[in-house]
Structure formats: C-alpha cells, structure tokens
Amino acid sequence: MTIYLDHAATTPVAPEALEAMLPFFRERFANPAAIYTPGLEANDAVETARETIAASIGAAPDRIVFTSGGTESNNFALRGAALAAEERGRHILTTPIEHRAVLEPLEDLAGRGFEIEMLPVGGDGLVDPDAAASRIRPDTTLVSVMHANNEIGAIEPIAAIGGICRERGVLFHTDAVQSYGKIPIDVRAMQVDLLSMSAHKIYGPKGVGALYVRRAVGLRRFMAGGEQEGGRRAGTLNVPGIVGFGAAAALAAELQESEMARLADLRDRFMEQLEHSLPRVLICGSREHRLANNIHVCIAGVDAGPLLLALDERGICASAGSACSAGSTEPSHVLLAIGVPRERARGALRLTLGRDTMPEDTQCALRAICDSVTALRALG
C-alpha cells in the first residue's frame, strides 16, 4: 500500500477535472482562435474557466492570463514588470525563502544590472512588513513575496505588504502557487498587482497555470509569436488543461473551508505525536500562520536521503522540500535562511497532506518515521 504525503509537489487530477477535460482532446479539439463554430465553442470553454478562476481570487476575468504553469507565471511577472519599469528604477525587493522559480529569474535580472535586495525573514519564516517598508527606495519598482512557502508552509502577511507597496507606488507580486485553493485570496483586499497560480497543486492537470495582472500594470511581453491572451502571451491555448484548471478551481473553492479544517486537525495531532514520540525533532515554520496541510520537521541524527528511502520502502511518499530541488545534496536555502543550522537542516522532512489523507494514513506514517529514524540513528 502506498501513502502519498507529498501534495505540495503535485496532486492527482480530480475526477471532475479529468471528466471536464476529456472531450477537448478529441471531439471538441478545435483551436480556440478559429472563427468557425467548433473554434468558438472551444473559446467559450476557455472563457468559462477564466471566469471561474478570476472569481476565486476576486478579479475580473480579463485580468487572468493563462500560462504553462507557476514557473512561467513567475517569470512573466518578474521579468515583464522589471523590464517595463527599468527606466524608473532597477531596485527589486524579495525574500531569501522564495521558490527557485522566483529567485532564478531575479538572478538573471541581476546580471542585467538590476539590484536585488533580500528582505530579512524571522525564524518562523515570516517577513516583517515594517522591514519591507524601510527598504523601499525611490528607485524600487517591484517587490515579490510569496504568499505561502512551499517547504515550511509559512503564510506571509501579504495584505500588509501589499498596502505598503500600493501606498509607495511600487508593484507587488506574490507567488501563490502553494496557497491558491487552500486559503482565501482576494487580490483587491490584498492589494496585489501580480499573482501566480498553478493547476497541478489543486488537483488540476500539469502544464497549465495563470497570472493575475492588475489593470493598471504594464508588463514587457514574455512570449512572442501571436496575439493570444489579449496580446500578452503568445501561443495556442492549452484548452484541455485550461478547462481542467477551471474545474479544479471550482472544486477547490467548494471544498476549501471544510477540507482545510480537517487537514489542520490532522496536521496538529501529527506534529504533537511526533514531538512526543521522537526526541530531537524541530518543527520548522510558524505554527500559527501555516498552511493546513503542511508538516515540516528537521530530525537530528539522520540525513534526509536515507530517511526518504527508508520511508519509501514502507510505502510512504514524502520529501525533504521543494520538488524542484530534489536532486540537490545541499541543505534547503529556506531552512538556512530561517536560521536552521546546516547540519540540522540535512535531516529535513516535509509531509503535505491532501484530500485522500485519512487519520490512519498519518498514524502509519508516524510509525514508519519513528522506526526509520531509530534504525538510522543506531547505524550512526
């Protein structure tokens, strides 16, 4: 039996999303840019999904740009905003705990003459809005702070930071790939200018995402070669993926409140039992401001690699952190940024729960972790 506890990496496609997608692979396969009836029907399906996704974040439908996923959305937002505003300034603020899909585009911009400054992050993984306010300069054109961290689950004070940025006339981007569909998002209340989303984190298909772009925001075009998406993002639309994204978004909105309450209860009981059952366990990230499905610990006396292999032998699918850094032997940059010692960070373990996670699954995982850690520690 396999117990899947890596829902932050990806999720299975919901039956409702798959059923919605299937017709658009064959009988309803037309290009949505075509002006004949089948093309118009495909376009109608795209626009229905756009409306659903826009409504889920309190946005107007024409503010949603479909992309190939969260990575493209982040690249589009950061490169597009920075290059469009470079005559006004080249100073950008972000945090050291961002996903690589944010940090690497910013590294590229630094190579082009932009100044990238890191905001301090507390031991709980949270950014102090006052720190952001104190570092905004006349030449600051963009601030990017993720909504919820993909490794430790910390939920950032986005509304407070967004208010500061709007008051100072600075664009504000948030990577909401992990938070979208799990916690309420209202782009107007949060005063966000740019917001990145991905379908496969919410039981939709891989290879499709979206970027919210506030009406007053100008972006340098990222994908050229056509006039799709209002001239903002070229390329034939992934109609089945977009339809599946819309269906997954509708389902996530329907289940959000009840499912997150259920998972938060499972999460809290698991963390309490793990701390009680296993010595030298460090819970990483804020306990109060945390995604309901996220459990992240650093376990002294073990390395993540052998631990994950031992868990896999017992049918437990877990991770040490971001799926995009799974091949790295270096400790997580997120853990180092919040002050976890390098040696301790090598024992990182992330469990992320999902709709199919039941109490008996977490109890089985708890036993497997305790047994595996005890055996690995005995080996020295």
N, C-alpha and C positions, 0 to 999 in steps of 0.2 A: 504494500500500500504506500502511495506517495502522498505526503502532506506538503502542499505548496504554501510557503510563507515568504514569498518574495514579490508581493503585489506592487511594490514601489518600482520594480524593474519592468514589469508588464503584467497585464491581466488577460484572462481568456476572453474571447469575444462573447458577449452576451447573446443568448439565442434570439432575442428580439432584434439585436443589431444585425446578426447574420441573416435572419429572415428578410429584413428590410433591404439588405444589400443584394441578395441573390438575383433578383430579376434584372439588375443593371449590368450583370456580366453577360447576359445573352439576349433575351427578347427585348430589353429596354436599353440596348448598348449604345445608342446614338450619342454623338458628340454634342454637348450642351450649347456649343457656339453655333450650331446649324440652325437655319431659319425654317426648316420643314418641321412637320408636326412631331415626329419622334424626338428630334433635337429639342424642340420647345418643351416636350414632356420631361426630358432629362434635365433641362434647365429649371423647370418648375420644382423638381425633386431637390436640386441643389439649393434653390432659394428657400424651400421649406426647412431644410436643415440649417441654413444660415439664420433664419428667423428663430428657430429653436435655440441655437447656441447663443445668439445675441440676447434673447430673453433671459437666459440662465445667468447672465452677468449684468443685466440692466442696461444693455446697449441697444442702439439702433442697428438693424440688420446690415445696412450699408457700411457699417464700421468694421465688419468682420472680413478678413482676408484669409482665404484657405491656403495652406502651405502643405509641405510634405511631412511636417511634424514639429515637435517642440524645438529641435535644434535649428531648423530653418527659421522658425518664428523668432527665436532669439537673435540669430544672425541678421535677419531682416531688420528687426527693431534697432539693434545696436549700431550696425554699420549704416543703415539707412538714416537714422536720426543724427548720428555723429557727423556724417559726411554732408548732410543737408544743412547743418548749422555750423560748419567749421569756420566760416568767416566771422562768426560772432565769438567763437572761443573753442578751445580744444581741451578743456579740463573736464574729466569724467570721474564720477564717484561710484564705487561699487563696494562689495564686501569680499573678504578672502574665503568665504564659505559657499560662493556661488558654484553652480554646476559648470563643468568644463565647456558646455555649450555657450556660456556667457564669458568665462574667463579667457578662452582661446580667441574669440573674435576681438576682445579688448586687447589682448596681447598683440594681435595683428595691427590694430589701430595705433598702439603704442609705437610700433615700428614705422608708422606713417607720420609720426610727430605729435600724436595726442598724448596728453599726460593722464595716466590712470592712477587715481589715488584710492587706497583701501580704507574703508571705514572700520573702526575698531568693533570687535564683537566680544560680548561677555562670555563667561564660562558656561552660561546656559544656552549660548548660540544666538542670543538676541542682539539686535542693533539698537543703540540708544538714539532716538530721533534728534535729541539735542546735539549729539555728535555730528549728525548729518547737517544740521542747521549751521553749526560752527565752521564747517568745512566748505560750504558753498561760497564760491568766489564770483566776481563779476564775469569771469570767462568760463564759468561752469555751464555747460549746455545740457548735460544728461546725468541722471542718477539711475542706477539699476540695482535694485534689492529684491531678492527672491521672496515670494510670498510664504512658502514653507520649504524647509530644507529637505532635500531628497535623502539624506543619510540619517540625521538625528531628529527629523520631524518638527523642528522648532518653527513656530508660526510668528513671523515678523510683524511689527506694528506698522503695517503698510499704510493705513489711513492717516496716521500721524505724519509719516514721512511724505506721503502724497500731498498733504495740506501744506507742508513747508515748501515743497518744490513748486506747487502752484502759486503760492504767495510770492516766491522769488522769481517766477518766470522761467523755471528750469524744467525740462522734460523729465518725466518719471516713468521708467519701465519696470515691470515686475514679471519675473518668470513664475507663472502659476501652474506649471506642468504637474507638480505634485499636489497642489491644493485644489485645483479645479475639479468640481464634482464631489469634493469631500467636505468643504466648508463653504458657507455663503460668500459670494463675491458680488459686489455692486461697484462697478467701475466709477460711477458718478460719486457715490459716497466716499469711496477710497481715493478719489481724485487722481486716478491713474490715467496716463496718456497712452501707454502701450502695455499690452498684457499678452503673454504667450500661453498657449494651451496645446494639449496633445490628446489624441483619441485613445491610444492604446493603454493609457493609465486609468481609463474609466470604462473598461470592458468594450471598447470600440476596436477597430482594426488598426494595425500598424501602418505607417506610411502616410498618415494624414494628421494635420493639426490646423491651428488657426492663430492669427494675430489680430487682436483688437487694436484699432488705431483711432484715437480721438479725432473728431472732425477738424480741429484747428492744427493738427500735427502734419508737417510736411516730411516725407521720407525720400531719400535718394533711392531710386529703383534698384532692386536687388537682383531680380530675374528679368532679363530682356528677351524679346523674341515673339511678342504678341501683345494683344490688348486685353487679355483676360483679367478678371478681378478689377474692373474699372481702370485698367492700365497700370495697376500697381504690382501685379505679379504674373508674368507671362507663363504660358504652359497650359496644355489641355488639362481640364479639371479631372481629378480622380473621382468620378461620380459615385461608384460603389462605395469607396472609402468615405466620402463626404456624407452620403446617405446613412452609412453605418455610424458615423460620428454623431449625426443628428439624433438617431435612435438611441445611442448610448447616452447622450447628454440628457435626453428626455427622461430616461430611466434613472439616471443618477440624481436628477432633480427630485424625482418622485420618492426615491429611497433614502435620500441624503440624511434627513434628520433621524429616522429610526435606525438606520444602519450604523451611523456614526456613534449613536448612543450605545448600541450593542457592542461595537468593537472597542469603544473606550472602556467599557466594563471588563471585557476580556483582557485588554492591554494592561489595565491597572492590576488586576488579580495576578496576571502572569509575572509582572515586574516584582510585585510583593513576594510571590512564592519563590522566584528565582533568587532574590536577595536573601531570603530566609534559608534556602536550601543549599546555596553555594557561596563559600567565602570569597572575598576579594573580587567582587563584581561592582563595576562602576556604571551607573545609569547615565548616559550621555544626553544632553539637551534638556531644555526646560520641561518640567513635569506639568506645569500649569498651561503653558502655551505650546501645545503639542498636537500633531495630527493624531486622530483617534486610533489609527491602525498601526502606529509606529512604535516599535520597541528597538532600542539601540543600546548595547552594552559593550564595555571593554572588560575582558576577563583576564586577570593576571595569571601568568604562568603558562599560557598557551599562545600559539600563533594561529591566525585566522585560517590559513590554508589547510593545515592538518585537521582543524576542528570542522571546517566545512566538508571536507572529505569524509570524516567520521560520521557526520550527520547525514550526508548523502547515502552512506551505506545503510543507514537506518530509515531511509525513505523521507528525510526531512530536507526540503529545498529552502535554503536560506542564503544570505550573502554577507559580505563584510562591509558593503557600502554600495556606491554607485555602480550600476552595471557597465557604464562606460569606462570604468577604471578597473574592471575585474581582473585584467591580466597583469596589473601592476603589483610589484612586491613592496612598494613604498607605503608607509602608513598614510592614511587619508589626510588630505590637506584640510578637510573640515575639522577633524579631531585635533590636529596640530594647531589650527587657528583658535580653537576654544580653550587651548591650554592643556590638553591631554598629553602627558609625557610620551615621547616617541616609542619607548619600549612597551608602555601600556597600550598604546594605540594599535600595536601589532595584533592584539587579541580582540579586535573589533568583531562584533556580530550584530547584524541587522535582521530583524524579523518584521515583516509587514503583512498584516492580516487582510483578509478580503471577505467577500460575500459568502464564500464557501467554507470559511473557517468556523469550526464549531468548538465548544469547550473541550471536547475530548481530543481534538487536534492539538490544542495548546498544552494539554496535560501530557500527551505523548511527546511533544517537542520538549517540554520541560524535563521529562525523564531522560530523553536522549541527550540533551545538553549536559545535564548533571553527570550522567555516566561517561560521556565522551571526555568531558573536561577532567574528571577524576582520573581516567585512564591516561590521558595525555600528560597530566601533571606527574603521574607516577613514573612516566618514562623520562622525566627531567627535561 
